[in-house]
Amino acid sequence: MTKARLLCLTVTVVLASWLATATVQAEEPLPGESEPQLLWCLDHFSRFHHYEDVTTPYGPSVDLMQELARRAGFKLIFTPQTPVARCLRLMAEGEVDLMSNLKFSAERDAIMHLLPYNKTVPESLFVRQDDRRQVETEAQLQQLTLVSIRSYVYSPALMALLKQKQRQIVEVDSIEAGLEMVIRGRVDGLVAPTVSTSEAINSVSSYHNKFRNAGIDFSRGQSGFIHIGLSRLSPYAAMEPILRQHLATMLNDGTVERLYAEPTRPAPQLNTQP
């Protein structure tokens, strides 16, 4: 072998070795990027995630989001308590990554990937305990002034009904504010999620024995799902398929049902946004 050919071979081997090393180094995660950090925007939502008078939210929704983070391999962090309307704006801007307990709407679907994970939350009409009027049909609602929750997406059937009664509907920001309006006699009833409203009533001693569920069926035979939302402008929007897959598995293996059946309890400290 000539010296020139030997030199050429040596250079080739060295170059190949350097390229291989460079390739391995390029595939290694950069410091601090080994684990995605997804920011969950949330408000207080009775029964599902408690976020009043505490610095760390707790409840079934928190347990579920932590389990999803464990399975999908990301670090869950959350905002301070934030109104739903502001969370939706932040999702549209890509400033936060996640929301939960969302019903489907075309407007929400335009700004986030909606990932189903549980059956939809039923809704009820809550009236004062001493209000003896029977309200069992939609026609009987025509004479009532009602309060609804701003930014809460009701089931399609109920949304259509509320639109028909726009002049007799007052909007407030929370279930608790709606209950106050009912108990003070400013409106006749509150239309709100059944479970969360019942939880809110049970958590305030002065509300005990002051309200009743009127018993009207708002479903019109329809059912649906609630969703976790992943912002379409999130830096981690590409995680949509893996999040959807893990949520489907959690639904099928009974994890969602188990977590939502357990009583609400304080959770260990999570990481907050600086």
N, C-alpha and C positions, 0 to 999 in steps of 0.2 A: 504494500500500500504506500502510495507516495505521501510525502509530508503535506502537500496541499490537500489531498483527500482526507488525511487524518485530521488536519486542522478543521476542515469543513464539518466532518462528523462530530468532532468535539463541540464545536459551536452549536450544531444542531441539537445535541443532547442537552447542553446547558440551557439553550433557549426553551426547549420543550419542558425541562424541569421548572424553569421560572414561570412559564405560562400555566403549568398545572398548579403551582403554589398560588399564583395570583387568582386563579379561578376558585380555588378552595376558600381563599380569604374573602373574595367578593360574595360568596354564598353564605358566609357566616353573618349572623345578625349583628348589627351595630349595637354598641352599649345602650341600654335603655329601650331598645326596640324589640326585644325578644318576646314581649307580651303586650298585645294591644290593650289600650286603656279606653274603654267606652263610657261615655258620660250619660247617665240616666237622669232625665228631667222629670220631676214629680212633685205633686201637691199632696196634701192630706186627703185620703180617700177612705172613709170609715170602713172597717172590717178587712180591707184589702192591704192598704199600707197606711199605718198610723204615723203621722208626721206633725203633730201638734204638741207643743210644750216639751219636745225632745230634740236632741241634736242628731240622733240616729234613727231613721225610720225603721219600723218593724211591721211584721205581718206576713200573710201568705204570699203577697206579690214580691216582697223582698226576698223571701226564702226561694221563690221560684227563679227570680233573676240571678240570685247567687248560684243556684244549681246550674242554670244555663251557662253562666260565666265559667264555672268549673269544667263543664263538659266541652264547651266550645273553645276554651283556652284563652280567655281574655280577663282582664282586671276590671271589675265593676266599680265605678265611682259615681257619685250622685251630686246633683245640685242642692243648694239650700232649698227649703220649701218654696215652690214657685207655682203661681196660678196656671191652670191648664192653658188658658188663652196665650200666655206668654211662652209656655213650653212649645205650643204649636208654631208660634212665630220663630222661635229659636231653631226648631226642627226644619222649618222652611229655609232658614239661612245657613243650615249646616253647623250651627254653633253648639248644638248638642247632638248626641247620637241616638238615644233611645227614649221611648215612652212606653207605657204599658196600659193594660185595661182599656183598650180603645175599640170602639165599634167602627165598622167599615163606613166610609163615605167617599165619594168621588174626590172631594177636595183633599182629604187626607191621603188618599192613594196617590195623588199627584205629587206630594212632597215627601212621601215615605213609603218604604216597603212594608206592607201590613202582613204580619206573620201570625196566623191563627193558632190558638193554643188552648182555648176552653170555650164551653158553651156560653152564649150571651147571657148577660145579667138581666133578670126580669125587672119590670118597672110596675109601680103601684101608685094609687092615689091615696094619700094620707090626709085625713080630716081630723077635726077635734073630736075627742071622745064623746062630748056632750052634743055633737051635731047628729041628730037622729034622722036626717034625710037619707033615704035609700038611694044609692048611686050604683047601679048595676049595669047600666047600658050607656053607650056613647050619647044617645039622645038626651039622657038625664044630665049630661054635663053642660048643656047649652045655657042653663041658668046660673052657672057657677063661674066665679072668678078664680083663676088658678095661678100658681107660681111654678115656674120651671127653672132649671139650672142652666145658666149661661155657659156655653162652650161644651156642655155635655151632649153627645150625639145619642139621641134616643133611637129606638128601633124604627125602621121605615114606616110601619103602620102608625106608630104613635107620633112620629114627626109629621105625617100627613094630617093627623087629627089636630095637632097643635097649630098647624098653619091655618086650618079652618077657623080656629078660635083666637086668632092673633089679637084682636081687640080686647079679649078677656084674659090675656096672659101677661103676667108680670115676670120679669127675669131677675134672678139674683145670682151671686157668684158661688154660693155654696149651699149644701143641704141644710146646714145649721141656720143660715140666714133665712132659708125658706120656711123652716120649722118655726122660727120666731114670728114670721109674718102670719102664719096660720094660728099660732097660739094667741096672738094679739088681736085676732079677728080682722086683719087687714085684707085677707083673702080667704076663700072657702077651703082650699086644699092645695097640697103640694104633690106634684107629679115628679117622681124621683126613683132611682134604683132601689129595689125592695130591700135587699140585704144591707146595703150601706146605710140607708135611712133608718132601718130597724136598729142597727148597731148604734147610730148616733142618738136615737131616742133612749136606748138602754144605758148609754154612757153618761147621761145627765139626769140626776135624781129628780130635778124639777119637771122633767118631761114624762116621768113615769105616770101611767094611767091618764095621760092627757091627749093621746092620739090613738087612732085606730086606722087600720087598713080597710078602705071602703070595699075592697073585694072585686072591683071591676077588672075584667080581663082585657088588657091592651094588646095582646099578641096577635089577634086576628089569625091565629093558627100558624104564624110565621115563627121561625127560629133562626139562629145564626151563631156567629162566633165573636169572641173578643180577641184582640190582637196585641202583639208587641209591635211597635213601630220602629223602623230603622231609617233614619234620615237618608234620602237619596243623595244629599250633598255631604254626607259623613265621609271622612277619610277612610272609614272602614265599611263603606257601602258594599264592597266586594265580598264581605262576610255573609251577605244575605243567604246564599244557599246553605251554608253550614249551620247558621242559626235556625233556618227553617227545618232542616233535617233533624237537629237535636230537639227542637220543640215537638215535632211529630213523634219522635221516639219517647219523649217524656209524657206525651199524651197517651200513647199506646201502652207504655209499661206501667201506667197508673201513678206516675210521679205527680202529675198535675192534680189529679183527684185527691191524692194523699195530702199534699201540701195545703190545698185549699180547704180540706176538711178539718185540719188541725186548728185549735184555738189560737187566737191572736196572742202574741207574747213578745216581749222585748227581745231584740236580736243583738248579737255582738257588734262592736263598733265596725263600721265600714270606713272606706276612705272618702273624704269629702273633697270637693273641688277647692283649691287654694283660694 
